[in-house]
Amino acid sequence: MKKIISILLLFTFGLSSCEKDDICDGSTPTTPRLVITFYDSANPTRTKNVSNLKVIGEGMDEGIVFNENAAEDDETRYLTNGSTVSIPLKVNDSTVTYKFIYNAASTNLNTDVLTINYTGQNVYVSRACGFKTIFDLKPGSEFLRTDPDGDSVWMTDVQLKNPNIESEDETHIEVYF
C-alpha cells in the first residue's frame, strides 16, 4: 500500500511540474520581406502594375512563389501582376541578388538584375516565437542594377524609400519604369 501511495504522489508531483505549451500566434510579426512598389516613370506619383513579373534569386532555379494555389508545374506559380511585390532577404548574409523578369510569360521579356546590400539584426520576439531578423539597407550602396540581356534596362530608376525593414506595412524601395 505504501508503494502505491508513493508512486501516486510521485506521479502527481511529476504532472504539476509540467508547463503550459507555448504556441507562437500566427499573427505575430516574423522576419519581414522587402516591399518594392512600382511607379510610372512618366508620372512618378502614380503606381504602375507590372505584367507577369518573375523574380528569381541567385542560385534559385524556379523563382519566388507568388501563387501558392497554382500547380507545381504551372509557370503562373512564379508570376505576379500588380504594383507591389514582397521579396525575402537572406538572414545569414548581407547581400542578395535577384533577377526581375518583366513580361516573363511572353517572348518579349526583359530582365534586370538588382543587387541589394543590407545589414541584419536578430530581435527577440517571445519564448514561443523565438527571434526575427530586421534589416537596414546600407545607404549609398543599396542597389546595383544591371541588364544581362544587353538591351536597355526596364527599371529606369530605383530609389530607397525606407532603409529600415521592420515590417511589411510600408514600401522600402520604389522602382520607376
Contact map, one row per residue, 1 for C-alpha under 8 A:
111110000000000000000000000000000000000000000000000000000000000000000000000000000000000000000000000000000000000000000000000000000000000000000000000000000000000000000000000000000
111111000000000000000000000000000000000000000000000000000000000000000000000000000000000000000000000000000000000000000000000000000000000000000000000000000000000000000000000000000
111111100000000000000000000000000000000000000000000000000000000000000000000000000000000000000000000000000000000000000000000000000000000000000000000000000000000000000000000000000
111111110000000000000000000000000000000000000000000000000000000000000000000000000000000000000000000000000000000000000000000000000000000000000000000000000000000000000000000000000
111111111000000000000000000000000000000000000000000000000000000000000000000000000000000000000000000000000000000000000000000000000000000000000000000000000000000000000000000000000
011111111100000000000000000000000000000000000000000000000000000000000000000000000000000000000000000000000000000000000000000000000000000000000000000000000000000000000000000000000
001111111110000000000000000000000000000000000000000000000000000000000000000000000000000000000000000000000000000000000000000000000000000000000000000000000000000000000000000000000
000111111111000000000000000000000000000000000000000000000000000000000000000000000000000000000000000000000000000000000000000000000000000000000000000000000000000000000000000000000
000011111111100000000000000000000000000000000000000000000000000000000000000000000000000000000000000000000000000000000000000000000000000000000000000000000000000000000000000000000
000001111111110000000000000000000000000000000000000000000000000000000000000000000000000000000000000000000000000000000000000000000000000000000000000000000000000000000000000000000
000000111111111000000000000000000000000000000000000000000000000000000000000000000000000000000000000000000000000000000000000000000000000000000000000000000000000000000000000000000
000000011111111100000000000000000000000000000000000000000000000000000000000000000000000000000000000000000000000000000000000000000000000000000000000000000000000000000000000000000
000000001111111110000000000000000000000000000000000000000000000000000000000000000000000000000000000000000000000000000000000000000000000000000000000000000000000000000000000000000
000000000111111111000000000000000000000000000000000000000000000000000000000000000000000000000000000000000000000000000000000000000000000000000000000000000000000000000000000000000
000000000011111111000000000000000000000000000000000000000000000000000000000000000000000000000000000000000000000000000000000000000000000000000000000000000000000000000000000000000
000000000001111111000000000000000000000000000000000000000000000000000000000000000000000000000000000000000000000000000000000000000000000000000000000000000000000000000000000000000
000000000000111111100000000000000000000000000000000000000000000000000000000000000000000000000000000000000000000000000000000000000000000000000000000000000000000000000000000000000
000000000000011111110000000000000000000000000000000000000000000000000000000000000000000000000000000000000000000000000000000000000000000000000000000000000000000000000000000000000
000000000000000011111000000000000000000000000000000000000000000000000000000000000000000000000000000000000000000000000000000000000000000000000000000000000000000000000000000000000
000000000000000001111100000000000000000000000000000000000000000000000000000000000000000000000000000000000000000000000000000000000000000000000000000000000000000000000000000000000
000000000000000000111110000000000000000000000000000000000000000000000000000000000000000000000000000000000000000000000000000000000000000000000000000000000000000000000000000000000
000000000000000000011111000000000000000000000000000000000000000000000000000000000000000000000000000000000000000000000000000000110000000000000000000000000000000000000000000000000
000000000000000000001111100000000000000000000000000000000000000000000000000000000000000000000000000000000000000000000000000000011000000000000000000000000000000000000000000000000
000000000000000000000111110100000000000000000000000000000000000000000000000000000000000000000000000000000000000000000000000000011000000000000000000000000000000000000000000000000
000000000000000000000011111100000000000000000000000000000000000000000000000000000000000000000000000000000000000000000000000000001000000000000000000000000000000000000000000000000
000000000000000000000001111100000000000000000000000000000000000000000000000000000000000000000000000000000000000000000000000000000000000000000000000000000000000000000000000000000
000000000000000000000000111110000000000000000000000000000000000000000000000000000000000000000000000000000000000000000000000000000000000000000000000000000000000000000000000000000
000000000000000000000001111111000000000000000000000000000000000000000000000000000000000000000000000000000000000000000000000000000000000000000000000000000000000000000000000000000
000000000000000000000000001111110000000000000000000000000000000000000000000000000000000000000000000000000000000000000000000000000000000000000000000000000000000000000010000000000
000000000000000000000000000111110000000000000000000000000000000000000000000000000000000000000000000000000000000000000000000000000001100000000000000000000000000000000000000000000
000000000000000000000000000011111000000000000000000000000000000000000000000000000000000000000000000000000000000000000000000000000001110000000000000000000000000000000110000000000
000000000000000000000000000011111100000000000000000000000000000000000000000000000000000100000000000000000000000000000000000000000000110000000000000000000000000000001111000000000
000000000000000000000000000000111110000000000000000000000000000000000000000000000000011110000000000000000000000000000000000000000000000000000000000000000000000000001011000000000
000000000000000000000000000000011111000000000000000000000000000000000000000000000000011110000000000000000000000000000000000000000000000000000000000000000000000000001001001110000
000000000000000000000000000000001111100000000000000000000000000000000000000000000001111000000000000000000000000000000000000000000000000000000000000000000000000000000001011110000
000000000000000000000000000000000111110000000000000000000000000000000000000000000001111000000000000000000000000000000000000000000000000000000000000000000000000000000000001111100
000000000000000000000000000000000011111000000010000000000000000000000000000000000011100000000000000000000000000000000000000000000000000000000000000000000000000000000000001111100
000000000000000000000000000000000001111100000011110000000000000000000000000000000011000000000000000000000000000000000000000000000000000000000000000000000000000000000000000001111
000000000000000000000000000000000000111110111111100000000000000000000000000000000010000000000000000000000000000000000000000000000000000000000000000000000000000000000000000001111
000000000000000000000000000000000000011111111111000000000000000000000000000000000000000000000000000000000000000000000000000000000000000000000000000000000000000000000000000000011
000000000000000000000000000000000000001111110000000000000000000000000000000000000000000000000000000000000000000000000000000000000000000000000000000000000001000000000000000000011
000000000000000000000000000000000000000111110000000000000000000000000000000000000000000000000000000000000000000000000000000000000000000000000000000000000000000000000000000000000
000000000000000000000000000000000000001111111100000000000000000000000000000000000000000000000000000000000000000000000000000000000000000000000000000000000000000000000000000000000
000000000000000000000000000000000000001111111110000000000000000000000000000000000000000000000000000000000000000000000000000000000000000000000000000000000000000000000000000000010
000000000000000000000000000000000000001100111110000000000000000000000000000000000000000000000000000000000000000000000000000000000000000000000000000000000000000000000000000000000
000000000000000000000000000000000000001100111111000000000000000000000000000000000000000000000000000000000000000000000000000000000000000000000000000000000000000000000000000000000
000000000000000000000000000000000000111100011111100000000000000000000000000000000010000000000000000000000000000000000000000000000000000000000000000000000000000000000000000000000
000000000000000000000000000000000000011100000111110000000000000000000000000000000110000000000000000000000000000000000000000000000000000000000000000000000000000000000000000000000
000000000000000000000000000000000000011000000011111000000000000000000000000000001111000000000000000000000000000000000000000000000000000000000000000000000000000000000000000000000
000000000000000000000000000000000000010000000001111110000000000000000000000000011110000000000000000001100000000000000000000000000000000000000000000000000000000000000000000000000
000000000000000000000000000000000000000000000000111110000000000000000000000000011100000000000000000001100000000000000000000000000000000000000000000000000000000000000000000000000
000000000000000000000000000000000000000000000000011111000000000000000000000000111000000000000000000001111000000000000000000000000000000000000000000000000000000000000000000000000
000000000000000000000000000000000000000000000000011111100000000000000000000000111000000000000000000111110000000000000000000000000000000000000000000000000000000000000000000000000
000000000000000000000000000000000000000000000000000111110000001100000000000001110000000000000000001111110000000000000000000000000000000000000000000000000000000000000000000000000
000000000000000000000000000000000000000000000000000011111000001100000000000001100000000000000000011110000000000000000000000000000000000000000000000000000000000000000000000000000
000000000000000000000000000000000000000000000000000001111101111100000000000000000000000000000000011100000000000000000000000000000000000000000000000000000000000000000000000000000
000000000000000000000000000000000000000000000000000000111111001100000000000000000000000000000001111000000000000000000000000000000000000000000000000000000000000000000000000000000
000000000000000000000000000000000000000000000000000000011111000000000000000000000000000000000001111000000000000000000000000000000000000000000000000000000000000000000000000000000
000000000000000000000000000000000000000000000000000000001111100000000000000000000000000000000000000000000000000000000000000000000000000000000000000000000000000000000000000000000
000000000000000000000000000000000000000000000000000000011111111000000000000000000000000000000000000000000000000000000000000000000000000000000000000000000000000000000000000000000
000000000000000000000000000000000000000000000000000000010011111000000000000000000000000000000000000000000000000000000000000000000000000000000000000000000000000000000000000000000
000000000000000000000000000000000000000000000000000000010001111100000000000001000000000000000000000000000000000000000000000000000000000000000000000000000000000000000000000000000
000000000000000000000000000000000000000000000000000001111001111110000000000001000000000000000000000000000000000000000000000000000000000000000000000000000000000000000000000000000
000000000000000000000000000000000000000000000000000001111000011111000000000001000000001000000000000000000000000000000000000000000000000000000000000000000000000000000000000000000
000000000000000000000000000000000000000000000000000000000000001111110000000011100000000000000000000000000000000000000000000000000000000000000000000000000000000000000000000000000
000000000000000000000000000000000000000000000000000000000000000111110000000011110000000000000000000000000000000000000000000000000000000000000000000000000000000000000000000000000
000000000000000000000000000000000000000000000000000000000000000011111100000111110000000000000000000000000000000000000000000000000000000000000000000000000000000000000000000000000
000000000000000000000000000000000000000000000000000000000000000011111110000010000000000000000000000000000000000000000000000000000000000000000000000000000000000000000000000000000
000000000000000000000000000000000000000000000000000000000000000000111110000010000000000000000000000000000000000000000000000000000000000000000000000000000000000000000000000000000
000000000000000000000000000000000000000000000000000000000000000000111111010110000000000000000000000000000000000000000000000000000000000000000000000000000000000000000000000000000
000000000000000000000000000000000000000000000000000000000000000000011111110010000000000000000000000000000000000000000000000000000000000000000000000000000000000000000000000000000
000000000000000000000000000000000000000000000000000000000000000000000111110010000000000000000000000000000000000000000000000000000000000000000000000000000000000000000000000000000
000000000000000000000000000000000000000000000000000000000000000000000011111000000000000000000000000000000000000000000000000000000000000000000000000000000000000000000000000000000
000000000000000000000000000000000000000000000000000000000000000000000111111110000000000000000000000000000000000000000000000000000000000000000000000000000000000000000000000000000
000000000000000000000000000000000000000000000000000000000000000000000000111111100000000000000000000000000000000000000000000000000000000000000000000000000000000000000000000000000
000000000000000000000000000000000000000000000000000000000000000000100100011111110000000000000000000000000000000000000000000000000000000000000000000000000000000000000000000000000
000000000000000000000000000000000000000000000000000000000000000011111111011111100000000000000000000000000000000000000000000000000000000000000000000000000000000000000000000000000
000000000000000000000000000000000000000000000000000001100000011111100000001111110000000000000000000000000000000000000000000000000000000000000000000000000000000000000000000000000
000000000000000000000000000000000000000000000000000111100000000011100000001111111000000000000000000000010000000000000000000000000000000000000000000000000000000000000000000000000
000000000000000000000000000000000000000000000000011111000000000001100000000101111100100000000000000000000000000000000000000000000000000000000000000000000000000000000000000000000
000000000000000000000000000000000000000000000000111110000000000000000000000000111110000000000000000000000000000000000000000000000000000000000000000000000000000000000000000000000
000000000000000000000000000000000000000000000001111000000000000000000000000000011111100000000000000000000000000000000000000000000000000000000000000000000000000000000000000000000
000000000000000000000000000000000000111000000011110000000000000000000000000000001111100000000000000000000000000000000000000000000000000000000000000000000000000000000000000000000
000000000000000000000000000000000011110000000000100000000000000000000000000000000111110000000000000000000000000000000000000000000000000000000000000000000000000000000000000000000
000000000000000000000000000000000011100000000000000000000000000000000000000000010111111000000000000000000000000000000000000000000000000000000000000000000000000000000000000000000
000000000000000000000000000000001111000000000000000000000000000000000000000000000001111100000000000000000000000000000000000000000000000000000000000000000000000000000001000000000
000000000000000000000000000000001111000000000000000000000000000100000000000000000000111110000000000000000000000000000000000000000000000000000000000000000000000000000000000000000
000000000000000000000000000000011100000000000000000000000000000000000000000000000000011111000000000000000000000000000000000000000000000000000000000000000000000000000000000000000
000000000000000000000000000000001100000000000000000000000000000000000000000000000000001111100001000000000000000000000000000000000000000000000000000000000000000000000000000000000
000000000000000000000000000000000000000000000000000000000000000000000000000000000000000111111111000000000000000000000000000000000000000000000000000000000000000000000000000000000
000000000000000000000000000000000000000000000000000000000000000000000000000000000000000011111100000000000000000000000001000000000000100000000000000000000000000000000000000000000
000000000000000000000000000000000000000000000000000000000000000000000000000000000000000001111100000000000000000000000001000000000000000000000000000000000000000000000000000000000
000000000000000000000000000000000000000000000000000000000000000000000000000000000000000001111111000000000000000000000011000000000000000000000000000000000000000000000000000000000
000000000000000000000000000000000000000000000000000000000000000000000000000000000000000001111111000000000000000000001111000000000000000000000000000000000000000000000000000000000
000000000000000000000000000000000000000000000000000000000000000000000000000000000000000001001111100000000000000000111100000000000000000000000000000000000000000000000000000000000
000000000000000000000000000000000000000000000000000000001100000000000000000000000000000011001111110000000000000000111000000000000000000000000000000000000000000000000000000000000
000000000000000000000000000000000000000000000000000000001100000000000000000000000000000000000011111000000000000011110000000000000000000000000000000000000000000000000000000000000
000000000000000000000000000000000000000000000000000000111100000000000000000000000000000000000001111100000000000011100000000000000000000000000000000000000000000000000000000000000
000000000000000000000000000000000000000000000000000001111100000000000000000000000000000000000000111110000000001111000000000000000000000000000000000000000000000000000000000000000
000000000000000000000000000000000000000000000000000011110000000000000000000000000000000000000000011111000000001111000000000000000000000000000000000000000000000000000000000000000
000000000000000000000000000000000000000000000000000011100000000000000000000000000000000000000000001111110000111100000000000000000000000000000000000000000000000000000000000000000
000000000000000000000000000000000000000000000000011111000000000000000000000000000000000000000000000111110000111000000000000000000000000000000000000000000100000000000000000000000
000000000000000000000000000000000000000000000000011111000000000000000000000000000000000000000000000011111101110000000000000000000000000000000000000000000000000000000000000000000
000000000000000000000000000000000000000000000000000111000000000000000000000000100000000000000000000011111111110000000000000000000000000000000000000000000000000000000000000000000
000000000000000000000000000000000000000000000000000100000000000000000000000000000000000000000000000000111110100000000000000000000000000000000000000000000000000000000000000000000
000000000000000000000000000000000000000000000000000000000000000000000000000000000000000000000000000000111111100000000000000000000000000000000000000000000000000000000000000000000
000000000000000000000000000000000000000000000000000000000000000000000000000000000000000000000000000000011111100000000000000000000000000000000000000000000000000000000000000000000
000000000000000000000000000000000000000000000000000000000000000000000000000000000000000000000000000000110111110000000000000000000000000000000000000000000000000000000000000000000
000000000000000000000000000000000000000000000000000000000000000000000000000000000000000000000000000011111111111000000000000000000000000000000000000000000000000000000000000000000
000000000000000000000000000000000000000000000000000000000000000000000000000000000000000000000000000011110001111100000000000000000000000000000000000010001100000000000000000000000
000000000000000000000000000000000000000000000000000000000000000000000000000000000000000000000000001111000000111110000000000000000000000000000000001110001100000000000000000000000
000000000000000000000000000000000000000000000000000000000000000000000000000000000000000000000000001110000000011111000000000000000000000000000000111100001110000000000000000000000
000000000000000000000000000000000000000000000000000000000000000000000000000000000000000000000000111100000000001111100000000000000000000000000001111100000000000000000000000000000
000000000000000000000000000000000000000000000000000000000000000000000000000000000000000000000000111100000000000111110000000000000000000000000011110000000000000000000000000000000
000000000000000000000000000000000000000000000000000000000000000000000000000000000000000000000011110000000000000011111000000000000000000000000111100000000000000000000000000000000
000000000000000000000000000000000000000000000000000000000000000000000000000000000000000000000011100000000000000001111100000000000000000010000111000000000000000000000000000000000
000000000000000000000000000000000000000000000000000000000000000000000000000000000000000000000111000000000000000000111110000000000000000011001110000000000000000000000000000000000
000000000000000000000000000000000000000000000000000000000000000000000000000000000000000000000110000000000000000000011111000000000000001111000100000000000000000000000000000000000
000000000000000000000000000000000000000000000000000000000000000000000000000000000000000000001100000000000000000000001111100000000000001111000000000000000000000000000000000000000
000000000000000000000000000000000000000000000000000000000000000000000000000000000000000000111100000000000000000000000111110000000000111100000000000000000000000000000000000000000
000000000000000000000000000000000000000000000000000000000000000000000000000000000000000000000000000000000000000000000011111000000000111000000000000000000000000000000000000000000
000000000000000000000000000000000000000000000000000000000000000000000000000000000000000000000000000000000000000000000001111100000011110000000000000000000000000000000000000000000
000000000000000000000000000000000000000000000000000000000000000000000000000000000000000000000000000000000000000000000000111110000011110000000000000000000000000000000000000000000
000000000000000000000000000000000000000000000000000000000000000000000000000000000000000000000000000000000000000000000000011111000111000000000000000000000000000000000000000000000
000000000000000000000000000000000000000000000000000000000000000000000000000000000000000000000000000000000000000000000000001111101111000000000000000000000000000000000000000000000
000000000000000000000000000000000000000000000000000000000000000000000000000000000000000000000000000000000000000000000000000111111110000000000000000000000000000000000000000000000
000000000000000000000100000000000000000000000000000000000000000000000000000000000000000000000000000000000000000000000000000011111100000000000000000000000000000000000000000000000
000000000000000000000111000000000000000000000000000000000000000000000000000000000000000000000000000000000000000000000000000001111100000000000000000000000000000000000000000000000
000000000000000000000011100000000000000000000000000000000000000000000000000000000000000000000000000000000000000000000000000011111110000000000000000000000000000000000000000000000
000000000000000000000000000000000000000000000000000000000000000000000000000000000000000000000000000000000000000000000000000111111111000000000000000000000000000000000000000000000
000000000000000000000000000000000000000000000000000000000000000000000000000000000000000000000000000000000000000000000000011111001111100000000000000000000000000000000000000000000
000000000000000000000000000001100000000000000000000000000000000000000000000000000000000000000000000000000000000000000000011110000111110000000000000000000000000000000000000000000
000000000000000000000000000001110000000000000000000000000000000000000000000000000000000000100000000000000000000000000001111000000011111000000000000000000000000000000000000000000
000000000000000000000000000000110000000000000000000000000000000000000000000000000000000000000000000000000000000000000001111000000001111100000000000000000000000000011100000000000
000000000000000000000000000000000000000000000000000000000000000000000000000000000000000000000000000000000000000000000111100000000000111110000000000000000000000000011100000000000
000000000000000000000000000000000000000000000000000000000000000000000000000000000000000000000000000000000000000000000111000000000000011111000000000000000000000000111000000000000
000000000000000000000000000000000000000000000000000000000000000000000000000000000000000000000000000000000000000000011110000000000000001111100100000000000000000000111000000000000
000000000000000000000000000000000000000000000000000000000000000000000000000000000000000000000000000000000000000000001110000000000000000111111100000000000000000000100000000000000
000000000000000000000000000000000000000000000000000000000000000000000000000000000000000000000000000000000000000000000000000000000000000011111100000000000000000000100000000000000
000000000000000000000000000000000000000000000000000000000000000000000000000000000000000000000000000000000000000000000000000000000000000001111100000000000000000000000000000000000
000000000000000000000000000000000000000000000000000000000000000000000000000000000000000000000000000000000000000000001000000000000000000001111111000000000000000000000000000000000
000000000000000000000000000000000000000000000000000000000000000000000000000000000000000000000000000000000000000000111100000000000000000011111111000000000000000100000000000000000
000000000000000000000000000000000000000000000000000000000000000000000000000000000000000000000000000000000000000001111000000000000000000000001111100000000000010000000000000000000
000000000000000000000000000000000000000000000000000000000000000000000000000000000000000000000000000000000000000011110000000000000000000000001111110000000000000000000000000000000
000000000000000000000000000000000000000000000000000000000000000000000000000000000000000000000000000000000000000111100000000000000000000000000011111000000000000000000000000000000
000000000000000000000000000000000000000000000000000000000000000000000000000000000000000000000000000000000000000111000000000000000000000000000001111100001000000000000000000000000
000000000000000000000000000000000000000000000000000000000000000000000000000000000000000000000000000000000000001110000000000000000000000000000000111111111000000000000000000000000
000000000000000000000000000000000000000000000000000000000000000000000000000000000000000000000000000000000000001110000000000000000000000000000000011111000000000000000000000000000
000000000000000000000000000000000000000000000000000000000000000000000000000000000000000000000000000000000000011000000000000000000000000000000000001111100000000000000000000000000
000000000000000000000000000000000000000000000000000000000000000000000000000000000000000000000000000000000000000000000000000000000000000000000000001111110000000000000000000000000
000000000000000000000000000000000000000000000000000000000000000000000000000000000000000000000000000000000000000000000000000000000000000000000000001011111000000000000000000000000
000000000000000000000000000000000000000000000000000000000000000000000000000000000000000000000000000000000000000000000000000000000000000000000000001001111100000000000000000000000
000000000000000000000000000000000000000000000000000000000000000000000000000000000000000000000000000000000000011100000000000000000000000000000000011000111111000000000000000000000
000000000000000000000000000000000000000000000000000000000000000000000000000000000000000000000000000001000000011100000000000000000000000000000000000000011111000000000000000000001
000000000000000000000000000000000000000000000000000000000000000000000000000000000000000000000000000000000000000100000000000000000000000000000000000000001111110000000000000000111
000000000000000000000000000000000000000010000000000000000000000000000000000000000000000000000000000000000000000000000000000000000000000000000000000000001111110000000000000000111
000000000000000000000000000000000000000000000000000000000000000000000000000000000000000000000000000000000000000000000000000000000000000000000000000000000011111000000000000000111
000000000000000000000000000000000000000000000000000000000000000000000000000000000000000000000000000000000000000000000000000000000000000000000010000000000011111100000000000011110
000000000000000000000000000000000000000000000000000000000000000000000000000000000000000000000000000000000000000000000000000000000000000000000000000000000000111110000000000011100
000000000000000000000000000000000000000000000000000000000000000000000000000000000000000000000000000000000000000000000000000000000000000000000100000000000000011111100000000111000
000000000000000000000000000000000000000000000000000000000000000000000000000000000000000000000000000000000000000000000000000000000000000000000000000000000000001111100000001111000
000000000000000000000000000000000000000000000000000000000000000000000000000000000000000000000000000000000000000000000000000000000000000000000000000000000000000111111000001110000
000000000000000000000000000000000000000000000000000000000000000000000000000000000000000000000000000000000000000000000000000000000000000111100000000000000000000111111000000100000
000000000000000000000000000000000000000000000000000000000000000000000000000000000000000000000000000000000000000000000000000000000000011110000000000000000000000001111100000100000
000000000000000000000000000000011100000000000000000000000000000000000000000000000000000000000000000000000000000000000000000000000000011110000000000000000000000001111111000100000
000000000000000000000000000000110000000000000000000000000000000000000000000000000000000000000000000000000000000000000000000000000000011000000000000000000000000000011111000000000
000000000000000000000000000010111000000000000000000000000000000000000000000000000000000000000000000000000000000000000000000000000000000000000000000000000000000000001111110000000
000000000000000000000000000000011110000000000000000000000000000000000000000000000000010000000000000000000000000000000000000000000000000000000000000000000000000000001111111000000
000000000000000000000000000000000000000000000000000000000000000000000000000000000000000000000000000000000000000000000000000000000000000000000000000000000000000000000011111000000
000000000000000000000000000000000010000000000000000000000000000000000000000000000000000000000000000000000000000000000000000000000000000000000000000000000000000000000011111100000
000000000000000000000000000000000111100000000000000000000000000000000000000000000000000000000000000000000000000000000000000000000000000000000000000000000000000011000001111111000
000000000000000000000000000000000111100000000000000000000000000000000000000000000000000000000000000000000000000000000000000000000000000000000000000000000000000111111000011111000
000000000000000000000000000000000111100000000000000000000000000000000000000000000000000000000000000000000000000000000000000000000000000000000000000000000000011111000000001111100
000000000000000000000000000000000001111000000000000000000000000000000000000000000000000000000000000000000000000000000000000000000000000000000000000000000000011110000000001111110
000000000000000000000000000000000001111000000000000000000000000000000000000000000000000000000000000000000000000000000000000000000000000000000000000000000011111000000000000011111
000000000000000000000000000000000000011110010000000000000000000000000000000000000000000000000000000000000000000000000000000000000000000000000000000000000011110000000000000001111
000000000000000000000000000000000000011110000000000000000000000000000000000000000000000000000000000000000000000000000000000000000000000000000000000000000111100000000000000000111
